[in-house]
Amino acid sequence: MIDSRNTLDPVSAVPPGADFTIRRTNESDKPWIRRLLRQYWATEQVLSRGTVHNVVDYEGFAAFQDDEPVGLIAFLIQGDECELITHNSMADSGGIGSCLLAAARNEARARGCRRMWLVTTNDNTPALRFYQRRDFDICAFHRDAITKTRVLKPELPDVGLFGIRVRHEIEMEYLL
């Protein structure tokens, strides 16, 4: 399906029978996106490779169950690359995260991107597992990147998931 912007319809990323829908984010989504970002990241800003991103200003897709938001993916397309800025699913399983990723991949391909990439922190082993299972490759290791960027975002914790010290960024890519 094609929407008015000549890109793929995000609904095509949702399998038949799923109990959620996906649509593009819009201005009316900003309040809940702000709440979600503060809940997950303690701030509305996300940091990657030394750049501070104000996520509410980015393009994205949202997943909804019974008109309630249950997932978000925000991205930045520059040239022929698509950077995933944040990707959150409020469900531990059920395909919401995978379908949001598929919608973003479809969008990136439709807009001529050759590469989709993201960074995550060294403690985020669930993200490393999730993306590798979806054919992303680890393409770079940025030693002490988090240690250095705490100047820009001092609220970053010293210890993250599973009691792991948060110090490095791991870059992952998917070639479109």
Helices and strands as residue ranges (DSSP letters): G 10-13, E 21-24, G 27-29, H 30-41, E 45-48, E 51-54, G 55-57, E 59-65, E 68-78, E 81-89, H 96-110, E 115-121, H 125-132, E 137-142, H 145-149, G 161-163, E 169-175
